[in-house]
Structures are given as C-alpha cells and as structure tokens.
Amino acid sequence: MRIVDAPGYGFAFAADDAESAALHSMTRDFLSSGVASGRVKLVLLILDARHGVKLPDAEFLRFLRAEAHVGQRRLRIVLNKCDLVPPDKLARVAALVREQTHRGVREPPLFVSSRNAQAIDDIRRELARTVCPSFYTRLLAGAEQREQRDKAQAAIKVSEAEEQERLVRLRYNQKRRRVQKQRRNDLSRK
C-alpha cells in the first residue's frame, strides 16, 4: 500500500504560476490514470473544519466525479482541525459538507484533530477496509475475538462478584440466625 499526499489546491509554496500549474496538472493526471487503472483505491479529501467546502474544494470534487471518475466508494471526506471548532459549529459545518458533497460521497465525514489524535483509528480502519479488504476482515475478526474474550472475562468477573456477594449474604444470614437464636435462648432462660 502506498499513500500519496498531493499538494493542496492553493500550492502556496509554488515559486510561480508555471510551477503551480505543473503541480496541478500532475495531481490531476495521477488521479485520473490511477483511478482508471485501479491503483488508486481511495481518495481522502481533507477539508479544514473551520471553513468547510470552499470553491477550490468544490471544483476538485467536480473533477474527481467527472474526469477522474472517483465513485462514492473511493472518496471519503475528512474534516481536519476539529479541535479548533466549537461542537455546535462543527455540527453545522459537517451538515453543510454532507449537503455539498452528497452526490460524490456516501459516508459521513471523518472528524480529525491532530492535537488529540481524534479519529486517527477511523482513518486507519477506512484505509484497511478500502485498500486491503482481506486485512480489514482479519482485523475485524481479531477485534471481534478480543471483544468476545473481554465480554467473557467481564462475565467471569461479574459471576465471581455475584458469588462473593452470595457468600457474604449467606454469612450475614447465618450470623443473624445465630444472634436471633442466642436472643431466644437468653429470653427463655429469664
């Protein structure tokens, strides 16, 4: 598996317009040929959660659908810098992104924050599911086995705790009966 980080749309560090155009052309050619040949399995379009879908993003989405023929299963939106956006605004941005990309993207956006590694596991799972389905299946099987093992261990702990509770109640009841019996004996002697 290879992961390619294509330069952003603004190409802010390009020395001039010619270099910017060359990077732009190279990215488009790579995606078009890669999708057609099956080498590109997944495109993660990373958007700044503070801004949502901007004009260059919308144009790139149109390119991905129309020219590169990236289908819904091969495109996933990632909202980055989520830690910098209040939750209520983030929900509105996510809804707008979903609305603006509904034709090109089937799944809801992934929310990422590099500051606290939010959703990094979600991205890893998405990569595994899309790029290496057999690995993803093994990964799920392993996760399911761990979950079943954890549930079994939890059940054992619960049953041990229940057994301890039962023994404590039994001892308490035995002691209570002895005390009651002792009181009856003391009353009958008087």
Disulfide bonds with the S-S distance in Angstrom:
none
